[in-house]
Amino acid sequence: MNRLFDQHEVRTVRSLEGMWKFETLDAKSDVTEMPVPGAWETDPQLASYRGKAVYTKEISAGGNVRFVFEGVSHTCEVSLDGKQLGTHYGAYGAFDFIVKDLPEGKHTLAVQVDNSFHEHSALHISNDYYSYGGITRPVQAESLGDAYIRGMHITTVKKDGVWQAQVELTLVNLTDGQQEYEAAVSLAGAGVSTDVTLKPEETTTVNLTLSCPEAEDYCLMGDPDGKPALYTVKAVLTRDGETVDDLIDRTGFREVKVSGKDILFNGKKIRIKGFNRHEDYAEFGCAVPLQAMVRDVELMKQCGANAVRTCHYPNDQRFLDLCDEAGMLVWTEAHARGLSEEQMRHPDFAWEEELTVREMVEQDFNHPSIFVWGLMNECASHTEYGASFYKKFIDLIHRLDSSRPVSYASCHFDDDLCLGLEDIVSYNMYPRWYTDASVSETLKAQKEYINSAGGAGKPLIITEIGAGAVYGYRTETEDKWSEEYQAKALTEQLNTVLSDPDATGCFIWQFADVRIAAGKRWFSSRPKSQNNKGVVDMYRRKKLAFAAVSEIYHRF
Ligand code: ADA
C-alpha cells in the first residue's frame, strides 16, 4: 500500500504510478495517455465521461508477482498479457491478484475500468456525490517468494497498567509443498516469534501476543497528557535463518470503550467537533494528491476540529495516516448512501455491501485514530428487510473487530428499527435548512424518540448537521444559499449540539463542497450541480462559516 512510511524492507515493491496508455470505449476521444493514480474527469475531454476505458502498461516482471490496486473507480477487469486475472467492484476497496511463476521479461498489464451506473452496480448509483472514473488510487507490483505475509491486525489492550498488543498474522504459502517457517513480530521494544507450518497453497493465521511495558498511550489532539504516539510494528517471515518476507505497519496504544452515554478513548470521554469530508477536489476529482490531503487536515485543525467522518466510504490510506499523526478521531464508513429498500433488494446489493464492509475492516484495521466503524448511511433501517442487513453487517463487523464500536447514520426520525443493534446512536439532521424548526426543539424530539426506540442509554452522535451556501454569494438579508445564512445556521446548530450533555458531539456536513451526479433528481436542490454545504468550496476557499465554526470549535 502507498503509506506515509515504508511497509517493506525485504519485499521488493515497485510503484506503477505514472502515465499509462488509455482508450475510451464508449465514446471517441483523443486521449491516449492517462496518469495513474488519477480520475479521468481531470482531462477536459472527459470531464463528464461515464462509461468504459482501458488502461495498459508495459512492465518488466518475473517470478511470483502480486499486483495491488488500492482503488479503481468503480468496476474493473484486470488482465496480464491478454489473460484475465480477475474483476473487482467498488471504488474504495483495495484488491490484489497474484501471478505465480511469471516468465522474466516484458508483460502487458491491462485494466478495463467502468464508471457507468450499470445494471450490476447496487452501490455506485447517481448520488449526492460524484462517482469518478479511473485508476484513482496507487498501484504496485510486488515480488514474492514461496510464502508471504498477507496481513497483520494489531489490537492493543491494557492489562494491569501494561499495554499488550495482540497481533494476528495472515500467512500464505504459494507453493504446492508444505513449508516450515518462523514468524516474528517486534513492537515498542518487545518481540515475539513462533514456528509455523504452512500447508500447500493455504492461508494460515497466527496469533501472537506482545507485552509492551515501554509503550505510551496514544493521545488525541489537544490532550495535555501526551502525544499521538505512533509505533512501528514489524513482522518478518524467516526460513532456515533467511528472512523471506516482511510487513511493516504503525499502531498506537489505545482502547475505545462505550460506557453508558460516553465514548471513552483511553479512559477519557471524547467530545466530537468534526467534519464530514468527501474525497473530492475541483482540480483532482476523487484522486486527491498528498499535498491536498495535508491541506485538508491543516484546514480542519485550523478550524478547531478534532474529528473527521470519511463519508460515505473508506478513504485513501495516506489520509488516514495523516489523521493518525495528528491524533484526529476518525469515523470510517463502509460504502452505501441513501439506499431505499427497493435499492437494497437489488440482486447484487448483498455481496457488494459485504465486500465493502470486509475491505474496510481489512484495510483500516490498524489505524489508531479510527474510533468507530460506520456503515450504510441513511439506508432502509426503518423496514424489516433493510434491518436484516443492518443486523447482518453490524454482527459481521463485531466479529471482525471486537475492539471498536459500530454505528450507522440514520435519517429515520420516527420509525428506525435498528437503534438497538448499534453501539452508538447516530442521526443526520438539518434543522434550519431542510426544516424551519429550531435546533433545540429538533434535538429534544429526537432524543425522546431514541429513548423510546431501543437507543436509550447509548451515546449519541449527530453525524450530519449543516446548511448550504454558494461561495461568494453574500447578502444582508441572510437568504438561504448565502454565506451569511450558512454561518448563522451553523452557529445555532453547533452551539446547541455541543452544549447538550446527551450528545457526544457532531460532524458538520460538510468540510468542502463536492460535485454531484448529474440528473434530474438533484438539479433543483443542488446549485452548480454541487452539494454546497462545505465551509470551504471545492478549491478550499473559505466561506464565512469557516470563521464562525472556528470560533465555536475552539471555544468548546
Ligand atoms: C444526507 C446524506 C449526505 C448529503 C446530505 C445533504 O444526510 O447523508 O450524503 O446528501 O444529506 O446534503 O442533504
Residues whose N, C-alpha, C, O or C-beta is under 5 A from the ligand:
A	BS01	ADA	D128 N377 E378 N428 E464
